[in-house]
């Protein structure tokens, strides 16, 4: 077996035999990394995928209905209803965010149902895993802990234990015996991911893989790693906050719009059953200028979040525009509309916008909420705490329709809101939710309803 040098792009995974300044695959500059790989034969397995001959799709055994629950309703929601046998799930997130804690809890819940689970760690000893399991109050004889980095040995242990679920923590510590490069390198991550994918398909084994996130916010290793797996999940949150959000980025077996919401506690991660109430815990009964409640949609779930704004005279020549949880450019556009259409001259004021709880809003239905919060702080006029607003804002000051209007209104009514400001559109539900619905065609009409 002879060694050979290749260059891998750490963004898209493009391979070339010589170094290039610009990647031929994705067009990024200075992204090629030199790796020494071994030239060997690749074993082919004709047993995977239903045999060694093509089959009509109608003769292939369906997997729908064979999903197994992870024991966490939030995780099942993000996965599309549960784990699919033979799937490879990649979980990424910042260091210390709770990835290992989440999967160890899942392993304990699955093991409690009588199914065998193998938890393999390349970073912690079995005693460290036991300490964390004791803290999480996990005591399950079907949960097997194992410390190893050699993927070939791990495959042998999988054959001996015969688990229903395999957890790899983390992919950056794994290495294959046929690769000469160090663990965590581009070639090792690619090869180990490919072998785990084959293992999952051959044995109909569900596999969770933890991947570390770089300072750029991407899973360490080539982006092609995300292309190889079936599901890509990101675990998000701030270190100084207890809120954690599990977001699906890729899912071959379900939607990628769903999110799971958790709260970090001393006994591990706790599912947030009522997220709207969680986000509005400090808002109830509090009338303050610059704060407004907006119903947003995350996947199929309606959430009520509070948007806060602070507008104050600037101390610099150029006013500052800072946002957290909403798009910076979208906020600048809304400020321009407020200046042009309503005469709110904020050119000499700093503007700060924040979504309480660390939630990130990327839908335009929150435009009216951002505009109302900015105008409320600028004018020092309080918005009623029992009023929810929604609507997409156009450059001419008109309000455009929003999707899932009935779900948003129903969620606001469930939490005790009395008024809801909505854009004028078709199929507006009648006043059956014990909440007053006020329509507005323009931003001026909406502000007439909001600031009474």
Beta strands, then each sheet from edge to edge (+ up, - down):
strand 1: 3-9
strand 2: 15-16
strand 3: 32-38
strand 4: 88-93
strand 5: 117-121
strand 6: 143-147
strand 7: 165-169
strand 8: 206-212
strand 9: 231-237
strand 10: 243-251
strand 11: 259-265
strand 12: 268-271
strand 13: 291-298
strand 14: 301-313
strand 15: 321-324
strand 16: 349-355
strand 17: 387-389
strand 18: 392-393
strand 19: 399-400
strand 20: 419-423
strand 21: 436-440
sheet 1: 2+ 1- 3+
sheet 2: 6+ 5+ 7+ 8+ 4+ 9+ 10- 11+ 12-
sheet 3: 15+ 16+ 14- 13+ 17+ 20+ 21+
sheet 4: 18+ 19-
end
